[in-house]
Amino acid sequence: MAPFDLQRRLVAEAIGTAMLVATVVGSGIMATSLTEDVGLALLGNTLATGAMLVVLITVLGPISGAHFNPAVSLVFAMLRSLPKRDLTGYVLAQIAGGVAGTIAAHLMFELPLVEFSSKVRTGGAQWFSEGVATFGLVAVILAGIRFEQKAVPWLVGLYITAAYWFTASTSFANPAVALARSLTNTFSGIRPVDLPGFWLAEIAGALLALILFTWLLQPAETSSTLPSEAKL
């Protein structure tokens, strides 16, 4: 991130989050307008989101790191990969971009700019799902950076594509995106009152992944001195 100043990085985060949310919300609206089959609609929503993540992380990653997610930014701030003084700016840019993405999707489909969602997403299973989803996302990012950095866009895109289907919550895994999705009363929405449970689960999952993978990815110390038997 060093070659780019904070202003450019924040704009990249806002644009990326806006495009991500516009894809999630817009593809959900498109899918439900084309089919009444909920499974098929979810598949369309899933493929569009996974594909867009690959694109956005590839083109904006070199500028800002392509977090698009307050939980991810928090993890990188704790790892000191993101200066802590920049964390608030990143989170605000992501929230602003997410809201703009919902509004853009509504404009494209001739809906009111903002409609608070009435879709219920609450309960222990949903919260646990969000914890698992965010844990997996952060784990994939940290391990991907450690072992195969160039593959991270694909790893994240493929992980979210899978997590849409194996989690009961359809893997929001992102506090800013969750907030933005509360402003659309469409296929991808979530009631505003359900947000706190999702946020807490997402942050908890991210922190657990940080703790576990900080340990897991630390190579064992090896002695520089060979045993006397090996010298013989």
N, C-alpha and C positions, 0 to 999 in steps of 0.2 A: 504493500500500500504506500510505501515511501514516496514514489514518484508523483503521487497525486495529493493535492491539498485537501483539507477537510471539507471545504465547500463542494468540490467535485465528488468526493466520496459520499457525502450526504445526498446529493442529487442522484447519484447512481443507486443508492439504497432506496430512495423514494420511487424512482422510475421502475426499478426491479420489482418492488413490492406491489406497485400499482399494476404492472403487467401481470404479475402472478395472480392477484385477486381478480382482475378483469377476466383472466382465463378461467379461474375457478367458478366465478359467478356466471359469466357469459356462457361458458360451455354447459353449465347446468341448466340455464334458461333455454338454450338451443336444444339440448337433449330432450327436455320435457315437452318442447313444442313439436318434436318429431315423432315421439313414441310415448305410449302410456305404460310401457314395460319399465318398471323401476330399475331392474337389474341392467337393462340395456342403457338406460339413461346414466346410471352410475358408471358403467364402462366407458361411455363417451366422455363423461366428466373426468374420469381417471386418466385416460390416455392423453387428453389435452393438457392436463395439469403436469403430468410427468414429462411430456415433451417440452413444455414451456420452461420447466425448471432446468432442463439440460441446456437450452438455448441461453437463458438468462445468466446462469452461473458461468457459462463459457465466455460470454461477451462482457459481462460486468464484473466478474470475479477479479480480473487484473486491476480494476479501478478501486473497488471498495472492499473486496473479499466476498461479495455477494452473499451477505447474511440473510437479508430480507426477513429477519426473524429476531425479536428481542431476546428470546431464550438463547439463540446461537451467539448473539452479540455479547450477552452476559458471560457465557462460557469463555469466549475469546478474551474478554476483559479480565476475567479471573486468571487466565493463562498468560496475560500480559502481551498477547498478540495484537490486541486492540488497546490503545491508550485509554485508561479509565476515564480521563477527562472527555473522551469522545463518545462514551457510552450513551449518555443522555441524548446527544444529538442523533446518534444512530437510531435509538428507539423512537424518538419523535418523527424522524424522517420516515421510518417504516410505518408508523401509525398513519401519518398523513398520506403516504403513498397508498396504503391499503384502503383508506376511505375514498381516495380519488379513484381507485380501481373499481370499487363498487359503483360509484356514481357513473363512471365511464361505461360500465356494462349496462346499467339501467338506461343510459342515453342511447346506446346502440339498439336496445330492444324496446324503446319507446315506453319505458316505465317511469314512475315518479323517481326523482333523484335519490330519495331515501325512503325506505319502507322498513320499519322495525319488524324483525322476524317474529313469527308466532310458532316456529318449529321447536318442539321440546327436545332438548338434548341434556339430560341430567341423570344423576344416579351413580351409584358406585361402579357399575360396569363401564359407564361412559368415562368417568374420571380415571379409572384404572387404565382404560384403553388409551386415553390421552397421555398418561404417564409412560406407558409402554411405547407409544408412537414417538414421543419426543426423546425418550431414552435411546431408541434405535436410531433416530435421525442423528443425534449428536454423536453416537458411537460410530456410525458410518462416516461422518465427516472427519472425526479425529483419526480413526484408523486409515481412512482414505488418504488424508494428508500425510500420514506417517509412512505409508507403504506405496501409494500409487496416486500422487497428487494430480496428475493429468486426467485421471479417470474420475475425479470427484464429481464433476457435473453429471456424468452417467450414473454413478453410484447413488447420488441423491435422487435423481429422477426415477431410477428404477426402484429404489427403496420406497418412495412415496407412492408410486404406482402400486406396489405390493401392499403397502400399509393401508391404502384405501379399502382393501378387501379383507385383510385379516384382523382389523380392529373394529370394534363395535361402533366407534365414534367416527369412522372414515378418516381418521388421522389428520386432524387439524394441525397439531404439533407446532403451533405458532400463535402466540398471543396477539400479535398485530393482525394476522389474517382472521383469527377468531372474532376480534372486534369488528373488523370490516364486514364479516359475514353476518353480523347481527343487524346490519343496516339493509339487508335484502330479505324480503319475504318471498323467497323463491326456493328452488330445490336445494341450494347449498346453505341456507340460512341457519341461524341459531338464535334462540330468544336471548335478549340482552340480560335477563335475570339469570341465565345459565352460564354466563361468562366467568364469574369468579371461580367456580369449580374447575372449569377448563384451564384457566390461567394457573391456578395453584398446582394442578396435576402436571401441566407442561413444564413449569419451572422446576418442580421436584424431579421429574424425569430427566431433565437436562443436567441438573446438579449431580444426580446419581451417576449418570453416564460420565460426567467429568471426573468424579472421584474414582470410579472403577477403571476407566480407561487411562487415566493418568498413571495408575499403578500398572495396568496390564501392558501398556506400550513402553514401559521403562525397561530397557535391556538389563539383563543381569550383569553385575560387575565381574570382570575377568581379570585375573592376575597377569601382570606383564612379565612376571618371572616364572619360567617353566620349572616344574618339579625336578629335583636332582636326577630322578630316574629317567626323565625324558631327555635330559642332556646327554646321558650315556648312550 
